[in-house]
Amino acid sequence: MSQEMVLQIINKAIITTLMVSAPLLIAGLVVGLIVAIFQAVTQIHEMTLTFIPKILAIFITLIILLPWMLGKFISFSTQIFNSIPTFSR
């Protein structure tokens, strides 16, 4: 296995990880920004007010996008398993 193949696999793994985690992170960021604006306007600075909406938004996003995420992970895993014979050369 050459160094280029290893770097290519690592590159695909990082890209897959970023693609799968990006929607969850963006949902948490958007909800956090909305809650921060709400807190600034109303001057309510309760710590639990920031966590609960973020957790709910991430959980709902996870439920909605789980089939897509699993598809991405399965296709990446299938590519890796199918290329195992080329690694032994």
Secondary structure, DSSP 8 states (H G I E B T S, - for coil): --HHHHHHHHHHHHHHHHHHHHHHHHHHHHHHHHHHHHHHHHT---SHHHHHHHHHHHHHHHHHHHHHHHHHHHHHHHHHHHTHHHHT-
